[in-house]
Amino acid sequence: MSNAEALHQLYAQCQKINFDESYDIIASAQTPDEADFFHLATDLILKQKKVIEENRF
C-alpha cells in the first residue's frame, strides 16, 4: 500500500471518530507515545472544526 492510499484510509477512519470523546480516546492509549499521538490528532481535528464553524479560514 502506498503512503497516499494509507492516508486516504486514515482519513476515512477519522471521519467515523466522535472527537467529543477525545479525553476517553487519549486515556485509552497504551503507551506515552500513543497518548501523544492521540492528543495531537484529536486536538488538530477539534481546532480545525472550530475554525470552520467560526468561518475563520
C-alpha positions as CSV (number, residue, x, y, z in Angstrom):
1,M,0.0,0.0,0.0
2,S,1.3,3.4,-0.9
3,N,1.6,6.3,1.6
4,A,-1.2,8.1,-0.3
5,E,-3.5,5.1,0.0
6,A,-2.7,4.8,3.7
7,L,-3.6,8.4,4.3
8,H,-6.8,8.1,2.4
9,Q,-7.8,5.1,4.6
10,L,-6.8,7.1,7.7
11,Y,-8.9,10.0,6.6
12,A,-11.9,7.6,6.1
13,Q,-11.4,6.2,9.5
14,C,-11.1,9.6,11.2
15,Q,-14.4,10.6,9.7
16,K,-16.1,7.9,11.9
17,I,-14.5,9.1,15.2
18,N,-16.5,11.1,17.7
19,F,-13.9,13.6,18.8
20,D,-16.2,14.9,21.5
21,E,-14.8,11.8,23.4
22,S,-11.2,13.0,23.0
23,Y,-10.4,12.5,26.7
24,D,-11.6,8.9,26.6
25,I,-9.6,8.4,23.4
26,I,-6.4,9.7,25.0
27,A,-7.0,7.8,28.2
28,S,-7.2,4.6,26.2
29,A,-3.6,4.9,24.9
30,Q,-1.3,2.0,25.8
31,T,2.0,4.0,25.7
32,P,3.0,7.6,26.2
33,D,3.9,7.9,22.5
34,E,0.4,6.7,21.6
35,A,-1.2,9.1,24.1
36,D,0.9,12.0,22.5
37,F,-0.3,10.9,19.0
38,F,-4.0,10.7,20.1
39,H,-3.7,14.1,21.8
40,L,-2.2,15.7,18.7
41,A,-4.7,14.1,16.4
42,T,-7.8,15.0,18.4
43,D,-6.5,18.5,19.1
44,L,-5.9,19.1,15.4
45,I,-9.4,17.9,14.4
46,L,-11.2,19.8,17.1
47,K,-9.3,23.0,16.4
48,Q,-10.0,22.6,12.7
49,K,-13.7,22.1,13.3
50,K,-13.8,25.2,15.5
51,V,-12.1,27.3,12.8
52,I,-14.5,26.1,10.2
53,E,-17.6,26.7,12.4
54,E,-16.4,30.2,13.1
55,N,-15.7,30.9,9.4
56,R,-12.1,31.9,10.2
57,F,-10.5,30.4,7.1
